[in-house]
Amino acid sequence: MNVTRKEKGFTIIEVVLVLAIAGLIFLMVFIALPALQRSQRDTQRRNDVARVLTQVTSYVNNNRGSIPTSLITLTSGKSFVQHYLAGTSANTAGSDYQDPTTGPYVFVDGSTPAQGQIAYAYKAVCGTDGATVAGTARQFALTIYLEGQSTPYCVDNH
């Protein structure tokens, strides 16, 4: 009688199959991770713009409805950023306002910010394409570019 013994263990095909499945899972995670990180950075930027909007609203309430014409210079001699956002210079926010990739936000007056900047537009509202358009003296808009968009993200007090 010729009896064949069956050895315990994995065949080469089983090992290759497990490695292929593990590789596919790793590849899916590797592809999805940058998009998730980009989305998280954009969410942080939106939250920071909303916080700046809250601080501008606080300024308006503290100054009898007067809207600042600039975030860089105020008539009191101290900039809005220094007074309300605890910035160390005329156009840099404090450590609470950090762009996830470029560091402290730089504030610019106007409607076209660069990466890592928040633009403040006086007498403006957000248009349909994210850009600011002319508004009344009681309106202002904040604009920032996000990584996932070709048009700027804009919020206003309208």
C-alpha positions in Angstrom: 0.0 0.0 0.0 1.2 3.3 -1.1 -0.1 6.0 1.3 0.7 9.7 0.6 1.3 11.9 3.6 -0.4 15.2 3.6 1.9 18.0 5.0 0.4 20.8 7.0 1.0 24.3 5.7 0.2 26.8 3.0 0.7 26.3 -0.7 2.5 28.9 -2.8 -0.7 29.9 -4.5 -2.4 30.7 -1.1 0.6 32.8 0.0 0.6 34.8 -3.3 -3.2 35.3 -3.1 -2.9 36.7 0.5 -0.1 39.0 -0.6 -2.0 40.2 -3.6 -5.1 41.1 -1.5 -2.9 42.9 1.1 -1.2 44.8 -1.7 -4.6 45.9 -3.1 -5.7 47.1 0.3 -2.5 49.0 0.8 -2.8 50.6 -2.6 -6.4 51.7 -1.9 -5.3 53.3 1.3 -2.3 54.9 -0.3 -4.5 56.5 -3.0 -7.2 57.7 -0.7 -5.0 59.2 2.0 -3.8 62.4 0.2 -7.4 63.2 -0.8 -8.5 62.8 2.9 -5.6 65.0 4.1 -6.4 67.7 1.5 -10.0 67.6 2.6 -9.0 68.0 6.3 -6.7 71.0 5.4 -9.6 72.7 3.5 -12.0 72.1 6.4 -9.4 73.8 8.7 -9.2 76.8 6.4 -13.0 77.1 6.2 -13.1 77.0 10.0 -10.4 79.6 10.3 -12.3 81.9 7.9 -15.5 81.5 9.9 -13.6 82.4 13.1 -12.2 85.6 11.4 -15.8 86.4 10.3 -16.9 86.0 13.9 -14.1 88.4 15.0 -15.0 91.0 12.4 -18.6 90.8 13.6 -17.3 91.3 17.2 -15.5 94.4 16.0 -18.6 95.7 14.4 -20.6 95.1 17.6 -17.9 96.8 19.7 -17.7 99.8 17.4 -21.4 100.8 17.0 -21.9 99.1 13.7 -18.7 100.5 12.1 -17.2 98.0 9.7 -13.4 98.0 9.4 -12.2 99.3 6.0 -9.1 97.2 6.3 -7.8 94.3 8.5 -4.3 95.7 8.2 -4.7 99.2 9.6 -7.3 100.6 11.9 -7.7 104.2 13.0 -6.8 103.2 16.5 -3.2 102.6 15.3 -3.3 98.9 16.1 -4.3 96.5 13.3 -7.4 94.4 13.4 -5.2 91.3 13.3 -3.1 92.5 16.2 -6.1 93.5 18.3 -8.7 90.9 17.5 -6.7 87.9 16.3 -3.6 88.3 18.6 -1.3 88.8 15.7 2.3 89.8 16.2 2.7 92.0 13.1 0.3 94.1 11.0 -0.7 91.3 8.7 0.1 88.0 10.5 -2.4 86.2 12.7 -1.5 84.7 16.0 -0.8 81.0 16.6 -4.5 80.1 16.7 -4.7 81.0 13.0 -2.4 78.7 11.1 -2.7 77.6 7.6 -2.1 73.8 7.6 0.7 74.1 4.9 2.1 77.6 5.1 2.0 78.6 8.8 0.4 81.8 10.2 -2.2 83.3 7.9 -1.3 86.6 6.1 -4.2 88.9 5.7 -4.5 91.1 2.6 -6.9 93.8 1.7 -8.6 93.2 -1.7 -10.2 90.2 -3.3 -7.3 88.0 -4.6 -5.5 86.0 -1.9 -2.5 83.8 -2.6 -2.0 80.4 -0.9 -2.0 80.9 2.9 -3.7 84.3 2.7 -7.1 85.5 3.7 -8.3 88.4 1.7 -10.7 91.0 3.3 -12.9 93.0 0.9 -14.6 96.1 2.3 -18.0 97.0 0.7 -18.2 93.6 -1.0 -20.2 90.4 -1.0 -19.5 87.0 -2.4 -20.5 86.4 -6.0 -21.8 83.2 -7.5 -18.3 82.1 -8.6 -16.7 82.7 -5.2 -15.2 86.0 -6.2 -16.2 89.2 -4.4 -18.5 91.7 -6.1 -19.3 95.3 -5.0 -21.7 95.7 -2.1 -22.8 98.4 0.3 -20.8 100.2 3.0 -22.3 97.8 5.6 -20.9 94.7 3.9 -17.6 92.8 3.8 -16.3 89.5 2.4 -13.5 87.1 3.3 -11.9 85.0 0.6 -9.4 82.1 0.7 -8.2 79.6 -1.8 -8.7 75.9 -1.0 -6.7 73.1 -2.4 -9.7 71.2 -3.8 -11.2 74.2 -5.7 -10.2 76.4 -8.6 -12.4 79.2 -7.4 -11.9 80.9 -4.1 -14.0 80.1 -1.0 -15.8 83.2 0.1 -18.0 84.2 3.1 -19.6 87.5 3.7 -21.9 89.1 6.3 -24.8 89.4 3.8 
